[in-house]
Amino acid sequence: ISECDWSSDVCSSDLFFAKSMTYLIVVNCLLGVGAGMVVPLSTGLITDYFVGKQRTTQLGLNSAISNLSLVLATLLTGWLATINWHLPFIVYLVPIFAVILMYFLRPAFLKKNNVKDLSTVADTDTTTTSTLIKPGKRMNVAALLGLMIIYFLACYVALIIDFNVSYVVDDYKLSSVASGTLISVFFLAIMLPGFFIARIIELFKNWTIPLTFLGMGIGLIVTVLFKSVVMMGIGIFICGFFYGVLQPLLYDKVPATAIHSKAVLVLGWLMAMNYLAVLVTPFIMQFFGWVFNASGEIYPFYVNTIISVIIFVIAVIFRKKFIFSMARS
């Protein structure tokens, strides 16, 4: 940062390509668009090649690896930034490995569809094994919207940790170093369930989704109830763990709301709820602060705990319905 005069929008270093803050903003917008296309497409590959318990397991591993890479990338970029502010952008070269893998995936895809060229793969599939899709329809909009709303609420509930935990640490007069550690604990907790998601479903069955919201609520209240770094870490771990259970479950359920050729599309819509939650969470917190005439960084944890408990009760009541059950169709 010291090498650049951001106020004049000019950087003195010639390392890499960025010469101004405007340039960085534009490039990051392009990066976001690319990520928004690649993430549902890569997850869609799992729905193409796996079914049943195997698909659930693979989606869990996908979620775990994604969150693990987030933790590792954060640590790496933090270290690289101490050397030069340009260096953290090296992590964007990692997709080169994915490009190499595409060379091997393409022949497999062609063989699966029994064609010699991608252009001959028709997007006319109207078949589905899902009982949710009525004859002649391409998707069940009501079921899809239900899953999108549940994912949005889950993301909003969990995001309060990412948004506010550093302020809570400061408010409790705890070590400033604890903030980074607690955020790392959060993402590590999200990662863990992905490695054994199938076993979790076998254990809790139709109680799985209700318990994820109850677990997140318990985690949030523990985070702020005790003014201790250790107890905050335990609370954050509990919240992150149960959110990490819910994420791959919803990824696994949403393809059942559409015909096979629309699976990637509905996955993209579901994943968009995560980024929508990131965008609107500050405004929702401000709204609740106005409604309850509350201020500070603690009250959102109590509000989100209440939201979690309400969803838990609703999920228990309707736990045998598609949205809250472990049924895939």
N, C-alpha and C positions, 0 to 999 in steps of 0.2 A: 504494500500500500504506500509505503514511504517513497517508492520510486515514481509514483504517479501523482499528477495534479488533477484530481477528479473534478474540482470546481471549474477548471478551464477545459475539461473534457479532453485532455491531452495526456498521453502517457509517454515518458521519455525512453522506456525500454523498447528494444526492437525484438525481444524474444517472442516467438510464436507470432500470432496474427493480430490480436486485439490491440487497438490503439486508443479506444475510448470506451466509456461506460455505455454509450448508445450502441456501439458495436456489440458489446457483451449482451445487452438486453435483446437485441435482434437475433443473435446467434442462439441464445438460450430459448427464445420463442420457437425457433426452428427445431431445436432439440426436443422441446416439449411436444411439438406436433409429431415428430418422428417416434418418440417414446409412446405417445398415445396410439400410434398405429401398430408398433411392433409388439407391445405388451399383450393386447388381446389376440394378435395373430399367433404369437408363440404359445400362449395358453390354449388357443384353439387347436394347435397341433396335438396336444394331449387328448382332446376330445375326439380327434380323428383316429388316433392309434390305440386308445385304451377305452375299456368299458368297465362298468361295475366297480368292484372293490379295487381293481388295479388302477382305474382312473382316479378314484378318490386318493389312493396312495401317491400317485404321481403328482396330483395337484397339491397335495400336502408337501411333497418334496420341493415342488416348484415354489411354493410360498416360503418354505424354510430357506431355500437357497437365495431367493430374492432378498429376504430380510438379512441374511448373513452377509450378502454382498453389500448391502446398504451399510451395515456396521463396519465392515472392512474398508469400504470406500471412504467413509467418514473419518476413520482413523488415519488412512493413507493421505487423504487430502489435507487433514490437519497438520500432519508432519511435513508434507511438501510445501504448505503455505509458509512455514517458518523459514524456508530456504528462499523462495521467490513466489510472489503472488500468482504468477502465470502457471507454475508447475502443477497445481491441483487439477488443471484441465487435462492433464495426461490421462486421467481415468477414463476419458471419453474415447480413448483408443482401444479399450477392452472389447467393444463390439467387433473388432477385427476377427476375433476368434469365432464369433457367431457367423460372420460372413464366410469363413473357411468351412464351417460345418454345413452351411447351406449347399455346398457342392455335393456333399454326401446325402443330404436330405432330399434333394431334387429327384435323383433316380428312384429313391424309395417311394416317393409320392407318385411318380409316373407308373411304377410297377403296381402300386396299390390300385390305381385307377385304370390299369390296363390300357394306357395310351403312350404315345411316343413324344407328344408335345403338350405343354401346359395349356396352350390355347384351345385344345380339343376337349378339355375338361369342362363340361357344361354345368352351369349353375341352375339346373332345372330339377333338382332333387325335391320332391314333394312327399317323400316317404318319411315316416317317423314311427318309432316304437312307443312314443309317449302317449299315454291316455289323456294327457292334458290338451292335445291338439285335436280340434274337431275336424272331420273330413272336409277337405277343400280349403282349410285355413293353413297359414304359414307359421303362426305363433299364437300363444295364449297371452294376450296383453295384460289381463288382470293378474295372472300369476307372475309375469315378468315385473310388473310395477310393484307388486308386493315384495318381491325379493330386492328390488332396487331401493325401496323405502327402508327395508330392514338393514341393508348394507349402509345406506346413508346415515341412519341413526347410530349404527355401531361405530362407524368412522367418526361421527361427531362426538360420541361419548368418549372414545379413546383419545381423540386428538387433543383433549383438554390437557393431557399430560405433556405432550410435545409443545403446546402453546404456553402453558402456565407454570410448569414445574420449576423453572429457573426463578420465577418471581416468588413462588412459595418458599424456595430455599432462602432467598434474600429476605423475605418477610419474617421467617423464623430465625434469622440471624445465624444461619448455618454456613459452613465453608462453601465458598463460591466454586471450588473444585468439584463439589458434589453434584452440581447441575449436569455437567457432561457425563459423569459416571451414571447418574440415574437415567438419563436418556439412553445411554448404551444398554443398561439393564432392561429398559422398555423394549428396545428392538430385539435384543437377545431373547427375551421372553416370547415375543411374537414369533420368533423363528422356531423355537423348540417343538411346539405341537405338530408341526408339519412332518416331522420324522416318524410319528406314530399316530397319525390322525385316524387311521382305520381302526386301531385298537380302542381309541377313545369312543368312536361311534358304536363299536360292539359293546362297550361297557355301559354307556348311558342311553343308547337307542334314541327314542323320541324325546328324551329329556335333554339331549345334547344342546340344542339351540337355546331353550329356556335357561339352562345352567350357564351358558356363555354370558348372557346379559346379567344374571345374578352375580356371576364371578367378577365381571367388570365393575358392577356397582360396589361390591365388597372391596375390591382393589382401590377404587377411588376414595372411599370413605376412610380406609386405613391410611392412605397416602397423606391425608391432611389432619387426621384425628390425633396423631402423635407427633410431637415436634422433635423427631429423631430421624437422622439420615438412614439408620438401619430399618426403621419401621416404614419410612417413605419408600425405601428400596423394595421391601416386601410387598407393599401395596401396589407399587408400580409393576412389579413382576407378576402379581396376580392378575391385574387388569390386562397387561400385555399378553399373558399366556392365554386367557380366555378369548381375547380378540384374535389371537393367532389360531385358535381352534375354529372360530366362526368363518374367517376369511376363505379358506379352501373349501369349506362346506358349501358356501354360497356359490363359489365358482363351479362346484360339482353339480349343483342343482339347476343352475340357470339354463344349460343347454336343453333341458327337458321342456322348456317353455317355447321352443321353436323347432322347425324342421332342421335336419342336419346341415343343410347348406346355409342356414342363417345362424348357426351356432356361434361363429366368431362375432357376428353383428351383436347378438344379445350379450355376449361376454363383454364386448366393448362398452355397451350401454351400462352394464352393471359396474364395470371398473370406473366409469366416468363419475360414479357417485362418490368415490374416494376423493377425487380432485375437486368435485363440487363442494364436498364437506370442508376441504381445506380452504376453499375460497370464502365460504359463507360463515364459518365458525366464529370469527371475530364479531360479525354483525349479530349473530344469534346470541352471543354472550352479552353484547351491549343491550339487546332487546330484553333479555331476562333481568339484567341489572336495572333497567328502567321499570319493568313490571314489578319486581320485588323491592325496588328502591334500595338496591344493594350496590356496594362498591368493593374494590379490592380484588385480590387474585384468588381468594379462597372460595367464595360463594359458588363459582361455576362447578366446583367439584361436588358440592352438595346438590346442586340442581341436576347435574348429570347422573348422580347416584339415584335421585328420584326417578329420572327418566328411565334408567336401567331397570329399576324395580317395577315400574309400570309395564314396560315391555315384557319383563319376566312373567308377570301375572297374566298378561294377554297370551304369551307364548304357551304357558301351562294350560290355559283354557282351550287353546286351539292347537295343541301339540300333535294331534293326529291329522291335521290339515296339511296340505302340501308345503306351504311356506315355512311352517315350523317343524315339520316332521323330517325324518331321514329318508322319506320316499323320494326317488329320483323322477317319478312320473305318476 
